[in-house]
Every structure is written in structure tokens, then in C-alpha cells.
């Protein structure tokens, strides 16, 4: 298990700007053209008052954070359990944050149990949840930026809109 991993360690945040264009692109990629996501005039007449991002689009940002932090360990067998608390809307800036709640050993394998949140610019919870990641000794925690030397730890918060 890499030395940087431990209870209480913060997972570097991922910050995204939600736009109608990103929502529309996600609709095309997913095939989900529900008018609540893509038809602004329709959505304006609903109780939501406008279009909202696909929940799975926002969840992809959570997975991006975990991929940046845990790499192949997350991709090859991470587990995620979330609750959607509120919709994300065009114009929102969402920030995914997380921290390691505990490290546990099962059958001589270490797992990081993480608590995650995604909040908008008003500090409203969009998603809350937990993740479990099997830790592989050869996969570094929070891959360093290419410009940083090996072992310098976390990337700073990212806005890869």
C-alpha cells in the first residue's frame, strides 16, 4: 500500500462547469434525449424550471476524481454507492471532494473506504456517497503531475472543464 494513503487523507477535488453544450453532448453520447435535459422550452415549463444535467454525467465526474486518485485500482474494481440530492443545472460549478474514512484489510488485501460529495457553487449537495477501492501496491495514490517529481503527492484541484 502506498505510503500516502491513510485515514483522513483528502482526495484532490475535481471542479467542472456545467453548460447546456456539455449536457447536449452527453445526451448524444448516451442516447438519453429526455427533454428535461435537452429541450429548454419544455424544461422551463416543468417543476424544475429549466434543463438539468444527466445524473450520470455528474457521476462521471466523481469517477474521474477516483480515477485520478487511484488509477487502475479504481477502474478495475472500485465500488461506488451514491445518493442524488439535487439536480445540477447549466451555469453550475460543481466540485467533487472526498476523503479516506478508513483502510481495512480483508483476506490480506487493503481497501480504502472513501466518503465523497459533489456540491455546486451555492454549497448545495448534488451527490453524496461512498466508494471502496482495492489498493494495489504498485499503483500510486493521486498520480503526480508530469511536471512534478515522483513522490510529490497529490495534484492540486483540477478544473478540466
N, C-alpha and C positions, 0 to 999 in steps of 0.2 A: 504494500500500500504506500503510495507516495506520501512523503512527509508533510506536504502542505494540507493534506486532508485531515480534518478533525472536527469534533463537535464545536459548533458555534462559528465555524468559518463561513464567511459570506461568499455567495456565488456572484460573480460580476453581473451587473444589470445589463439588460438589452432594452434599448429605447427605440420606439417606432412611431412615425407619424402616420396616422390613418387618413387615407384620401379615398374619394369615390373612385378614382382611377385604380387604386390597388384593390378595392372591393370588386370592381368590374373585372379586373384581370384574374382575380381568384375565382370569380363566377365562371369565367371561360375555362380555366384550368380544371375546375371541379365539376363543371356541368350543372352547378346549382344556380339557376336563374330565378329563384324565388323573388318576386317583385319587392319584397321588403328590403332586399339587398341592392337591387339594380334599377328600380323604377322610382325615381324621386317624386314624381307627382302622385303615384299610388301610395308610396310610403308616407307622404306628408298627410294623407287623409286617415291614417291609422292611429291607434293609441300611442304608438311610438313616436309619431310626429316627424318622421324622416327615415332615411335609409340607415341601416345598421350593418356593421361588418359581420361576416360569417364567423360563428364561434370557432370553427376550425382554423380560420385564418389567424385569429388571436392565439389559439392553442399552438399553432406552428411557431409563433414567436417564443412561447415557453420552451418548446422542443429545441429551438435554435440556441437558447441560453444553456440548456443542459448539454447540447452537443458541443458548444464552445468550452464548457467546463470539463466535461467528462469524455469527450471524443467517442471513440468506437465503443467504449463501455456502455454509454447511453444508447447508442444506435443498435447495439447487438442484443440488448435485453433489459433496458430500463423499463420500469413500470411507473405509470402516472395515474393519479386519481384526482379529479378536479370537480369544482362546482362553478358554474357560470352564475355570477352575481348580478351583472348589469351588462347592457349592450355597449359595444364600442361603436362610435359614430365617426363619420368623416369630420376631420378637424381635430380629433382627439390625438393626444400624445400619450401613448401607453408605455409604461415601464414595467418590465418583468424583473422581479427581485427574488432572491432566495437565500437560504442558509442551510447548513447541515445541522440537523437536530441531533443526530446520533450516528455512531458507527456500530454495526453489530456483526458478529461472526456467526455464520451458520455453516456447518459441515466444512470447516476450515476455509471458508470464503468470506471476505469482508464485503459489507454492503453499507453504502451511505444512504441514510434516510433524510430527505430534504423537505423543507417547507417552502412553498412558492406562493407568490402573489403577482398579479398583474393589476396595476392601478392606472387610472387616467390622470390628466393634469389637474383635476379637481380633488385628487386623492381618493376617488371613489373606487372601490374594489370591482374589478371586471371579472377576474378569475382568482380563486383561491384553491390550493391543493397541496398534495404531497407527491413526492417521487422517491423511488428506491433505485439505486444504481449499484450493480455488481462492480466492485473495484478490481481492476486488473493491475498488477504490479508494474507492467510496462507501459501503461498509459498515463501520461502526466495530467495532473489536475489543472484546469484552466490553462490551456495551451498558451505559451507566451507569444507576444507579438514577434514577428520575424526580426524586427529591429532591436529587440531586447535579447540579452544573452540568456542562454539556457539557465533555468532555475530562478529567474527573477519573478516568477509567480504569475499573478492574475493579469489579464488585460484590464484596462480601465473600462468603465461603462461604455457601451457601444451604441451609436446611433447609425445603423446601417440602412436607413430608410432608403 
